[in-house]
């Protein structure tokens, strides 16, 4: 069984829910970009993309949801730092050729 039915970005409408979960978890509310894990349509855990902090509902089994949130956040960071095709092609060219080629964005 998959613990987190869905993972999505938090919106303004989730502010009260995130505050409630942070209070239940004895933590501070998360700020910045936040991923939310929902179990059966209910927000159960959240992860801040800016500092990696998590909060989770202590009355639900959220271990798998938090693990899925961390895995999704790592995948998003990996995607952001992977060079694009243009950069990889330019890096593969010999140094003397790469400087003589004009590339238009």
MDAnalysis code that builds the backbone (N, CA, C; Angstrom):
import MDAnalysis as mda
import numpy as np

u = mda.Universe.empty(315, n_residues=105, atom_resindex=np.repeat(np.arange(105), 3), trajectory=True)
u.add_TopologyAttr("name", ["N", "CA", "C"] * 105)
u.add_TopologyAttr("resid", np.arange(1, 106))
u.add_TopologyAttr("resname", ["UNK", "UNK", "UNK", "UNK", "UNK", "UNK", "UNK", "UNK", "UNK", "UNK", "UNK", "UNK", "UNK", "UNK", "UNK", "UNK", "UNK", "UNK", "UNK", "UNK", "UNK", "UNK", "UNK", "UNK", "UNK", "UNK", "UNK", "UNK", "UNK", "UNK", "UNK", "UNK", "UNK", "UNK", "UNK", "UNK", "UNK", "UNK", "UNK", "UNK", "UNK", "UNK", "UNK", "UNK", "UNK", "UNK", "UNK", "UNK", "UNK", "UNK", "UNK", "UNK", "UNK", "UNK", "UNK", "UNK", "UNK", "UNK", "UNK", "UNK", "UNK", "UNK", "UNK", "UNK", "UNK", "UNK", "UNK", "UNK", "UNK", "UNK", "UNK", "UNK", "UNK", "UNK", "UNK", "UNK", "UNK", "UNK", "UNK", "UNK", "UNK", "UNK", "UNK", "UNK", "UNK", "UNK", "UNK", "UNK", "UNK", "UNK", "UNK", "UNK", "UNK", "UNK", "UNK", "UNK", "UNK", "UNK", "UNK", "UNK", "UNK", "UNK", "UNK", "UNK", "UNK"])
u.atoms.positions = np.array([
    [0.838, -1.175, 0.000],
    [0.000, 0.000, 0.000],
    [0.885, 1.241, 0.000],
    [0.554, 2.234, -0.778],
    [1.288, 3.482, -0.823],
    [0.747, 4.396, 0.267],
    [1.653, 4.907, 1.105],
    [1.216, 5.707, 2.245],
    [0.682, 7.073, 1.830],
    [1.364, 7.729, 0.917],
    [0.933, 9.066, 0.505],
    [0.148, 8.949, -0.790],
    [-1.137, 9.240, -0.717],
    [-1.958, 9.167, -1.913],
    [-1.565, 10.228, -2.921],
    [-1.123, 11.380, -2.436],
    [-0.695, 12.432, -3.351],
    [0.322, 13.332, -2.669],
    [1.183, 13.896, -3.492],
    [2.148, 14.895, -3.041],
    [1.964, 16.083, -3.957],
    [1.856, 17.259, -3.358],
    [1.633, 18.459, -4.158],
    [2.241, 19.662, -3.446],
    [2.313, 20.773, -4.174],
    [2.773, 22.014, -3.572],
    [1.665, 22.602, -2.711],
    [2.056, 23.211, -1.600],
    [1.087, 23.886, -0.739],
    [0.644, 25.184, -1.394],
    [-0.593, 25.564, -1.121],
    [-1.143, 26.823, -1.612],
    [-1.553, 27.675, -0.405],
    [-2.020, 28.875, -0.685],
    [-2.498, 29.760, 0.397],
    [-3.619, 29.094, 1.199],
    [-4.412, 28.266, 0.551],
    [-5.529, 27.605, 1.224],
    [-5.071, 26.589, 2.264],
    [-3.798, 26.177, 2.199],
    [-3.263, 25.182, 3.134],
    [-2.642, 25.797, 4.384],
    [-2.606, 27.116, 4.480],
    [-1.927, 27.784, 5.587],
    [-2.476, 27.351, 6.941],
    [-3.775, 27.343, 7.097],
    [-4.374, 26.963, 8.389],
    [-4.072, 25.506, 8.721],
    [-4.162, 24.630, 7.734],
    [-3.883, 23.213, 7.960],
    [-2.433, 23.002, 8.361],
    [-1.513, 23.692, 7.686],
    [-0.097, 23.558, 8.015],
    [0.197, 24.098, 9.411],
    [-0.462, 25.169, 9.787],
    [-0.286, 25.716, 11.141],
    [-0.788, 24.729, 12.189],
    [-1.925, 24.098, 11.907],
    [-2.490, 23.113, 12.843],
    [-1.555, 21.922, 12.996],
    [-1.023, 21.418, 11.891],
    [-0.119, 20.266, 11.956],
    [1.176, 20.645, 12.677],
    [1.690, 21.850, 12.421],
    [2.907, 22.295, 13.107],
    [2.675, 22.365, 14.613],
    [1.505, 22.838, 15.012],
    [1.179, 22.914, 16.440],
    [1.076, 21.516, 17.044],
    [0.425, 20.592, 16.345],
    [0.321, 19.213, 16.833],
    [1.695, 18.559, 16.940],
    [2.591, 18.905, 16.016],
    [3.926, 18.301, 15.957],
    [4.933, 19.059, 16.827],
    [4.465, 20.088, 17.543],
    [5.320, 20.926, 18.397],
    [6.452, 21.570, 17.612],
    [6.132, 21.996, 16.395],
    [7.129, 22.656, 15.560],
    [6.631, 23.995, 15.071],
    [7.536, 24.728, 14.437],
    [7.155, 26.006, 13.838],
    [6.499, 25.743, 12.485],
    [5.607, 26.607, 12.064],
    [5.025, 26.466, 10.720],
    [6.118, 26.586, 9.656],
    [5.943, 25.884, 8.565],
    [6.919, 25.907, 7.479],
    [6.729, 27.161, 6.637],
    [7.824, 27.660, 6.104],
    [7.772, 28.862, 5.270],
    [8.363, 28.556, 3.902],
    [8.077, 29.417, 2.947],
    [8.603, 29.250, 1.596],
    [7.842, 28.185, 0.825],
    [8.507, 27.578, -0.146],
    [7.893, 26.505, -0.929],
    [7.767, 25.254, -0.067],
    [6.566, 24.692, -0.052],
    [6.284, 23.542, 0.801],
    [5.596, 22.464, -0.019],
    [6.058, 21.224, 0.163],
    [5.377, 20.061, -0.412],
    [4.486, 19.456, 0.656],
    [3.318, 18.987, 0.243],
    [2.345, 18.383, 1.159],
    [2.082, 16.947, 0.727],
    [2.037, 16.052, 1.712],
    [1.623, 14.668, 1.458],
    [0.223, 14.497, 2.034],
    [-0.668, 13.994, 1.207],
    [-2.040, 13.744, 1.656],
    [-2.295, 12.247, 1.710],
    [-2.911, 11.821, 2.785],
    [-3.321, 10.429, 2.941],
    [-4.836, 10.410, 2.987],
    [-5.433, 9.705, 2.067],
    [-6.895, 9.641, 1.965],
    [-7.516, 11.030, 1.913],
    [-6.882, 11.946, 1.192],
    [-7.419, 13.284, 1.003],
    [-7.176, 14.259, 2.142],
    [-6.488, 13.817, 3.195],
    [-6.208, 14.672, 4.351],
    [-4.718, 14.963, 4.412],
    [-4.361, 16.219, 4.619],
    [-2.951, 16.580, 4.730],
    [-2.381, 15.931, 5.979],
    [-1.318, 15.139, 5.785],
    [-0.734, 14.390, 6.895],
    [0.687, 14.831, 7.227],
    [1.409, 15.337, 6.231],
    [2.790, 15.740, 6.453],
    [3.163, 16.799, 5.432],
    [4.217, 17.548, 5.763],
    [4.687, 18.585, 4.842],
    [6.190, 18.751, 5.000],
    [6.831, 19.209, 3.927],
    [8.269, 19.412, 3.913],
    [8.574, 20.758, 3.282],
    [9.436, 21.527, 3.936],
    [9.866, 22.816, 3.402],
    [11.009, 22.587, 2.421],
    [10.858, 23.078, 1.199],
    [11.918, 22.926, 0.201],
    [13.084, 23.865, 0.473],
    [12.851, 24.918, 1.238],
    [13.929, 25.874, 1.491],
    [14.896, 25.397, 2.567],
    [14.399, 24.738, 3.624],
    [15.315, 24.303, 4.678],
    [15.229, 22.810, 5.010],
    [14.334, 22.070, 4.366],
    [14.253, 20.623, 4.563],
    [13.519, 20.175, 5.815],
    [12.973, 21.133, 6.596],
    [12.228, 20.739, 7.797],
    [10.923, 20.044, 7.418],
    [10.509, 19.133, 8.279],
    [9.227, 18.448, 8.063],
    [8.347, 18.625, 9.294],
    [7.069, 18.576, 9.040],
    [6.076, 18.485, 10.102],
    [5.122, 17.369, 9.704],
    [4.577, 16.690, 10.705],
    [3.664, 15.582, 10.412],
    [2.637, 15.454, 11.527],
    [1.478, 14.973, 11.152],
    [0.401, 14.733, 12.111],
    [0.800, 13.541, 12.990],
    [0.988, 13.759, 14.301],
    [1.422, 12.663, 15.168],
    [0.343, 11.601, 15.396],
    [-0.883, 11.872, 14.986],
    [-1.972, 10.921, 15.187],
    [-2.202, 10.033, 13.964],
    [-1.338, 10.179, 12.938],
    [-1.418, 9.341, 11.746],
    [-0.069, 8.659, 11.535],
    [-0.087, 7.537, 10.843],
    [1.145, 6.840, 10.479],
    [1.726, 7.556, 9.259],
    [2.707, 8.415, 9.496],
    [3.216, 9.283, 8.422],
    [4.656, 8.973, 8.022],
    [5.240, 7.897, 8.528],
    [6.641, 7.588, 8.199],
    [6.864, 7.488, 6.688],
    [5.998, 6.751, 6.010],
    [6.150, 6.589, 4.560],
    [5.863, 7.896, 3.824],
    [4.926, 8.659, 4.322],
    [4.608, 9.939, 3.684],
    [5.801, 10.885, 3.753],
    [6.453, 10.953, 4.913],
    [7.634, 11.816, 5.063],
    [8.773, 11.304, 4.173],
    [8.964, 10.004, 4.122],
    [10.000, 9.441, 3.246],
    [9.713, 9.789, 1.784],
    [8.457, 9.699, 1.376],
    [8.091, 10.056, -0.002],
    [8.311, 11.540, -0.267],
    [8.021, 12.390, 0.712],
    [8.264, 13.827, 0.554],
    [9.757, 14.097, 0.373],
    [10.592, 13.460, 1.188],
    [12.041, 13.656, 1.071],
    [12.560, 13.160, -0.273],
    [12.041, 12.035, -0.727],
    [12.462, 11.494, -2.019],
    [12.051, 12.441, -3.155],
    [10.855, 12.973, -3.103],
    [10.392, 13.910, -4.130],
    [11.238, 15.183, -4.123],
    [11.557, 15.697, -2.924],
    [12.377, 16.906, -2.819],
    [13.777, 16.669, -3.390],
    [14.374, 15.506, -3.110],
    [15.694, 15.187, -3.681],
    [15.624, 15.100, -5.194],
    [14.578, 14.501, -5.712],
    [14.417, 14.389, -7.167],
    [14.278, 15.769, -7.804],
    [13.552, 16.656, -7.153],
    [13.380, 18.012, -7.684],
    [14.712, 18.765, -7.684],
    [15.499, 18.620, -6.606],
    [16.812, 19.273, -6.555],
    [17.737, 18.704, -7.628],
    [17.715, 17.394, -7.825],
    [18.563, 16.769, -8.847],
    [18.207, 17.277, -10.232],
    [16.935, 17.402, -10.511],
    [16.490, 17.900, -11.806],
    [16.972, 19.334, -12.021],
    [16.917, 20.152, -10.967],
    [17.324, 21.553, -11.079],
    [18.813, 21.709, -11.358],
    [19.648, 20.820, -10.837],
    [21.090, 20.977, -11.009],
    [21.651, 20.212, -12.204],
    [20.848, 19.385, -12.841],
    [21.322, 18.648, -14.010],
    [21.438, 19.594, -15.191],
    [22.618, 19.641, -15.827],
    [22.777, 20.537, -16.976],
    [21.832, 20.155, -18.111],
    [21.400, 21.162, -18.842],
    [20.539, 20.927, -19.992],
    [21.335, 20.387, -21.169],
    [20.642, 20.017, -22.230],
    [21.275, 19.459, -23.409],
    [22.296, 20.423, -24.002],
    [21.950, 21.690, -24.098],
    [22.852, 22.688, -24.669],
    [24.171, 22.733, -23.905],
    [24.112, 22.777, -22.592],
    [25.312, 22.833, -21.768],
    [26.146, 21.568, -21.907],
    [25.489, 20.411, -21.975],
    [26.233, 19.154, -22.124],
    [26.918, 19.070, -23.479],
    [26.240, 19.527, -24.546],
    [26.858, 19.508, -25.874],
    [28.057, 20.453, -25.941],
    [27.915, 21.651, -25.379],
    [29.033, 22.591, -25.381],
    [30.207, 22.059, -24.564],
    [29.941, 21.398, -23.474],
    [31.009, 20.839, -22.643],
    [31.740, 19.710, -23.358],
    [31.050, 19.018, -24.260],
    [31.664, 17.902, -24.971],
    [32.550, 18.360, -26.131],
    [32.381, 19.591, -26.576],
    [33.210, 20.103, -27.676],
    [34.629, 20.366, -27.190],
    [35.607, 20.192, -28.078],
    [36.980, 20.556, -27.709],
    [37.035, 22.044, -27.345],
    [37.909, 22.401, -26.439],
    [37.985, 23.769, -25.924],
    [38.207, 24.788, -27.023],
    [39.052, 24.491, -28.008],
    [39.328, 25.458, -29.070],
    [38.133, 25.645, -30.001],
    [37.280, 24.636, -30.143],
    [36.086, 24.775, -30.987],
    [34.957, 25.447, -30.251],
    [34.825, 25.174, -28.961],
    [33.703, 25.712, -28.199],
    [33.737, 27.232, -28.159],
    [34.919, 27.812, -28.171],
    [35.012, 29.273, -28.105],
    [34.715, 29.943, -29.442],
    [34.798, 29.185, -30.535],
    [34.571, 29.791, -31.852],
    [33.145, 29.616, -32.353],
    [32.309, 28.932, -31.608],
    [30.947, 28.672, -32.053],
    [30.002, 29.670, -31.412],
    [29.145, 30.245, -32.228],
    [28.121, 31.157, -31.715],
    [26.839, 30.356, -31.516],
    [26.332, 30.403, -30.300],
    [25.101, 29.687, -29.974],
    [24.041, 30.720, -29.618],
    [22.910, 30.604, -30.286],
    [21.815, 31.539, -30.030],
    [20.828, 30.885, -29.086],
    [20.449, 31.591, -28.018],
    [19.509, 30.998, -27.039],
    [18.111, 30.844, -27.581],
])
